[in-house]
Amino acid sequence: MDDGSPRGGRIELTGVSKAFGEQEVLRDVHLTIEPGEFFSLLGPSGCGKTTTLRLIAGFEQPDAGGVAIDGAPMDGVPPERRPVNTVFQSYALFPHLDVAANVGFGLRFADVGRDERRQRVAEALELVQMSGYANRRPHQLSGGQQQRVALARSLVLRPKVLLRDEPLGALDAQLRRALQDELRALHRDVGITFVYVTHDQEEALTMSDRLAVMRGGRIEQVGDPRDVYDEPVTAFVADFLGHANLAKGRVVGDGVLELGGVRLDTRTGGVPVGARCTVLIRPERLRLKRYGAGVLHARVEQIVFAGPVTRVRVRMGELELETVLPNDGTALPGAVGEMVDISLGRDAVRLLID
């Protein structure tokens, strides 16, 4: 876009609650999204992420608390007067209009002359790599191309905030990955704030500057993807973001954890002796070796080939653990039913207080 494009807007939700009838959908949500961020709202169905998006857009009003954009309260401000635009999973393109007319439709109601309208439509189509499709109708486009047209239609209005609700949900896996890369590149180019709703953990981790994990109408944790993945504050966040070995344990000494009848030397992070906790071990942090090379022994219970990796489930005492091994040509340390050794670094175990 040209130099007239605004920078991203700052979004603040302060004590926001929302109910539909007897069902409380959001409860006392506090959230700040910084200008120009690619921010994802992540969580299972029914957690409140889409309602949060609709409150920012102005399609719903909070029962308590407030929404502000760039410090301006949005109480009572209708959607069309907010500096935001929304792209839903259904692209809602007009079938009787060509691509250029679809992209420029919103400019009909703005104080924009015909020449500027044509220029802005051309810029938006170039930005999403659809310049050669201006005269086509929606039914002549693939799903990915329709997605780009819907995005161009939002960008042509030059919003400060772009809201996206499961925009890639209807696409196949290969096209999703390609468009994820394109969206990230596009975000860098336009510099506006993206708020992205998804239930896809990998999508949120790979695309976001920061993300919020939601559950039951509340925000469980906010942070950059690596921090939230490596340092989850609750068992729910740990389990929802990627694969997780979760088990009940007890701190039995300074730096000593009892887990499934086995004692491990690990960081206990100041957790008092005697405290019970939920223990997280990411599968990729658990290493398997040939039997006899270490002090922790386990039996191989299951081996599953999964393309680039092989998932191996082992039993150590009362504890079942899963690990992932890269399919790089290295032989597995043991077959099903055989004993193997487990290697765990002191930073491989994360303690979550119950």
C-alpha positions in Angstrom: 0.0 0.0 0.0 1.1 3.6 -0.4 2.5 5.8 2.4 -1.0 6.9 3.3 -1.7 3.5 4.9 -2.2 3.9 8.7 -0.1 1.9 11.1 -1.8 -0.8 13.2 -4.1 0.1 16.0 -3.7 -0.7 19.7 -6.6 -2.8 21.2 -7.5 -2.9 24.8 -10.1 -5.1 26.5 -10.7 -4.1 30.1 -12.8 -6.4 32.3 -14.9 -7.6 29.4 -17.7 -10.0 30.2 -20.4 -11.2 27.8 -23.4 -13.6 28.2 -26.0 -14.9 25.8 -29.1 -15.6 28.0 -27.9 -17.8 30.8 -24.7 -18.8 29.1 -21.7 -16.7 30.2 -19.3 -16.7 27.2 -16.6 -14.2 28.5 -15.7 -13.5 32.1 -13.6 -10.5 33.1 -11.2 -10.6 30.1 -8.2 -8.2 30.2 -6.1 -8.1 27.1 -3.9 -5.6 25.3 -2.8 -6.1 21.7 0.0 -3.8 20.5 0.0 -1.8 17.3 1.2 -3.9 14.3 1.1 -7.3 16.1 0.0 -10.5 14.5 -2.0 -11.7 17.5 -3.9 -15.0 17.7 -6.8 -16.0 19.9 -6.4 -19.8 20.3 -8.6 -22.3 22.0 -11.2 -25.1 21.6 -14.7 -24.5 20.3 -16.9 -22.5 22.7 -14.0 -20.9 24.6 -15.0 -17.4 23.6 -12.5 -16.4 21.0 -15.0 -15.6 18.3 -17.1 -13.6 20.7 -13.9 -11.6 21.6 -13.4 -10.9 17.9 -17.0 -9.8 17.5 -16.7 -7.4 20.5 -13.6 -5.8 18.9 -15.5 -5.5 15.6 -18.6 -4.0 17.1 -21.0 -6.8 16.1 -21.6 -7.4 19.8 -21.5 -5.1 22.9 -20.0 -6.2 26.2 -22.2 -6.7 29.3 -19.4 -5.3 31.4 -16.1 -3.7 30.8 -15.0 -2.0 27.6 -13.1 -2.1 24.3 -10.8 0.7 23.2 -8.8 1.2 20.0 -5.9 3.6 20.1 -7.2 4.8 23.4 -10.7 5.7 22.1 -13.6 3.9 23.8 -15.7 1.9 21.4 -18.8 1.9 23.5 -21.8 2.2 21.2 -19.6 2.8 18.1 -21.1 0.7 15.2 -18.9 -1.6 13.2 -18.8 0.6 10.1 -17.3 3.5 12.2 -14.6 1.5 13.8 -11.1 1.4 12.2 -11.3 -2.4 11.7 -12.3 -4.8 9.1 -13.3 -8.5 9.4 -12.6 -11.5 7.1 -14.7 -14.5 8.1 -14.3 -18.1 7.0 -17.1 -17.5 4.5 -15.6 -15.0 2.1 -19.1 -13.6 1.1 -17.9 -12.5 -2.3 -20.7 -11.1 -4.6 -21.0 -13.7 -7.4 -22.4 -11.2 -9.9 -19.4 -8.9 -9.6 -15.9 -9.4 -10.9 -12.8 -9.4 -8.7 -12.1 -5.7 -9.1 -15.6 -4.7 -8.3 -15.7 -7.0 -5.2 -12.5 -5.5 -3.9 -13.6 -1.9 -4.5 -17.2 -2.4 -3.2 -16.6 -0.8 0.2 -15.1 2.3 -1.4 -18.4 3.1 -3.0 -19.5 4.3 0.4 -16.3 6.2 1.2 -15.3 9.7 0.1 -13.1 8.4 -2.6 -13.0 9.5 -6.2 -13.2 7.1 -9.1 -9.5 7.4 -10.1 -8.3 6.9 -6.5 -10.7 3.9 -6.2 -9.2 2.2 -9.2 -5.6 2.9 -7.9 -6.4 1.5 -4.5 -8.1 -1.6 -5.9 -5.0 -2.2 -8.1 -2.7 -1.8 -5.1 -4.7 -4.2 -3.0 -4.8 -6.8 -5.8 -1.1 -6.5 -6.3 -0.5 -6.9 -2.6 -2.2 -10.3 -2.6 -0.8 -11.3 -5.9 -4.1 -11.2 -7.8 -3.5 -8.4 -10.3 -4.1 -10.7 -13.3 -7.6 -11.8 -12.0 -9.3 -8.4 -11.8 -11.9 -9.3 -14.5 -12.8 -12.8 -13.3 -15.9 -13.8 -11.3 -15.7 -15.6 -7.9 -16.8 -18.9 -9.4 -13.8 -18.9 -11.7 -11.4 -18.8 -8.7 -10.0 -21.5 -6.4 -10.7 -21.4 -2.7 -7.2 -19.9 -2.1 -7.8 -17.2 -4.7 -11.1 -16.3 -3.2 -9.4 -16.0 0.2 -7.0 -13.5 -1.3 -9.8 -11.5 -2.9 -11.6 -11.3 0.5 -8.3 -10.1 2.1 -7.8 -7.5 -0.6 -11.4 -6.2 -0.1 -10.5 -5.6 3.6 -7.1 -4.0 2.9 -8.4 -1.6 0.3 -10.3 0.3 3.1 -7.0 0.8 4.9 -8.1 -0.3 8.4 -5.9 -0.1 11.4 -7.0 -3.5 12.6 -7.8 -6.6 10.5 -9.8 -9.3 12.2 -9.8 -12.8 10.9 -12.1 -15.6 12.1 -10.8 -19.1 11.1 -10.1 -17.8 7.6 -8.2 -20.9 6.4 -10.5 -23.5 8.0 -12.1 -24.6 4.8 -8.9 -25.1 2.8 -6.8 -28.3 2.4 -3.6 -28.7 4.4 -1.2 -27.9 1.6 -3.0 -24.7 0.7 -3.3 -23.7 4.3 0.4 -23.9 4.8 1.1 -21.8 1.7 -1.4 -19.2 2.7 0.0 -19.1 6.2 3.4 -18.1 4.8 1.7 -15.5 2.5 -0.3 -14.0 5.4 2.8 -13.5 7.5 4.6 -11.8 4.6 1.6 -9.7 3.9 1.4 -8.7 7.6 5.0 -7.5 7.4 4.2 -5.5 4.3 1.1 -3.6 5.5 2.1 -3.2 9.1 -1.5 -3.2 10.5 -2.6 -5.1 13.5 -3.9 -8.6 12.7 -6.1 -10.4 15.2 -6.5 -14.0 14.2 -8.9 -16.6 15.6 -8.0 -20.2 15.2 -8.3 -23.6 17.0 -5.3 -24.9 15.1 -2.3 -24.9 17.5 0.4 -25.2 14.8 -1.2 -22.3 12.8 -1.1 -20.1 15.9 2.5 -21.1 16.9 3.9 -20.5 13.4 2.2 -17.3 12.5 1.8 -15.2 15.7 4.0 -12.6 17.3 2.0 -13.3 20.5 -1.0 -15.4 21.3 -3.7 -15.9 24.0 -4.8 -19.4 24.9 -8.5 -19.2 26.0 -10.6 -21.7 28.0 -14.2 -21.4 29.2 -14.4 -17.6 28.5 -11.2 -16.7 30.2 -7.6 -16.2 29.1 -5.3 -18.9 30.5 -2.0 -17.4 29.2 -0.7 -14.7 26.9 2.8 -14.6 25.5 5.0 -15.2 22.5 4.6 -18.7 21.0 7.9 -20.1 22.2 7.4 -18.9 25.8 3.8 -20.2 26.0 4.9 -23.6 24.5 8.0 -24.0 26.6 6.7 -22.4 29.8 3.0 -23.1 30.1 1.4 -22.0 33.4 -1.4 -24.6 33.5 -1.8 -28.2 32.4 -4.6 -27.1 30.0 -2.2 -24.8 28.1 0.5 -27.5 28.1 -1.9 -30.1 26.7 -3.6 -27.8 24.2 -0.3 -26.6 22.6 1.2 -29.6 20.9 1.8 -33.0 22.3 2.4 -33.3 26.0 3.3 -36.0 28.5 1.4 -35.0 31.6 1.5 -37.0 34.9 1.1 -36.4 38.6 4.2 -36.1 40.6 5.6 -35.0 44.0 8.7 -33.1 45.0 10.5 -35.3 47.5 13.7 -33.3 47.8 15.6 -30.3 46.5 15.8 -31.0 42.8 14.3 -34.4 43.2 10.9 -35.4 41.8 9.0 -38.6 42.2 7.0 -39.6 39.2 5.2 -42.9 38.6 7.3 -44.6 41.2 10.6 -43.3 39.7 12.8 -40.6 41.1 14.2 -37.9 38.7 16.9 -35.3 39.3 15.4 -32.2 37.8 14.8 -28.5 38.4 12.0 -28.1 40.9 12.0 -24.3 40.6 11.6 -23.5 44.3 8.6 -25.8 44.6 8.5 -26.9 48.3 9.4 -30.4 49.3 6.2 -32.5 49.7 4.2 -30.4 47.1 2.2 -32.3 44.6 2.2 -31.1 41.0 1.4 -31.9 37.4 4.5 -32.7 35.5 5.0 -31.8 31.8 7.6 -33.5 29.6 7.4 -32.6 25.9 7.9 -35.7 23.7 10.7 -34.0 21.8 12.7 -33.4 25.0 12.7 -37.1 25.9 15.6 -39.1 24.4 15.8 -42.9 23.9 19.0 -44.9 23.9 20.0 -48.5 23.7 19.4 -50.4 26.8 22.3 -50.4 29.3 23.6 -46.9 28.6 21.8 -45.0 31.4 20.0 -45.2 34.7 16.4 -44.8 33.6 14.9 -47.8 31.9 11.7 -48.3 30.0 9.9 -50.9 27.9 8.8 -50.0 24.3 5.0 -50.3 24.1 4.2 -48.9 20.7 5.9 -47.6 17.5 4.0 -45.5 15.0 5.4 -44.2 11.8 4.2 -40.6 11.2 6.0 -39.3 8.1 8.9 -37.1 9.1 8.9 -38.6 12.6 8.2 -41.8 14.4 6.2 -41.8 17.7 7.4 -44.2 20.3 5.4 -44.9 23.5 7.3 -46.4 26.4 6.5 -47.5 29.9 8.7 -46.6 32.8 7.4 -48.0 36.1 3.8 -46.9 36.3 4.3 -44.1 33.8 3.6 -44.1 30.1 5.5 -41.6 28.0 5.6 -40.7 24.3 8.6 -39.4 22.4 9.2 -38.5 18.8 12.2 -39.5 16.8 13.2 -38.0 13.5 13.1 -40.3 10.5 16.7 -39.4 9.5 17.8 -43.0 8.8 19.0 -43.7 12.3 17.9 -47.1 13.7 15.4 -47.1 16.5 17.0 -48.0 19.9 14.6 -50.9 20.5 11.6 -52.8 19.1 8.2 -53.2 20.7 8.6 -55.3 23.9 12.3 -54.5 24.3 13.9 -52.4 27.0 15.5 -49.0 26.2 17.1 -46.3 28.3 15.6 -42.8 28.8 17.6 -39.6 28.8 16.1 -36.5 30.3 17.9 -33.2 30.7 17.2 -31.1 33.8 15.4 -28.6 31.7 13.1 -31.2 30.0 10.7 -31.4 33.0 8.3 -28.6 33.8 6.4 -28.5 37.1 2.8 -27.1 37.2 1.4 -26.7 40.7 -2.0 -28.3 41.2 
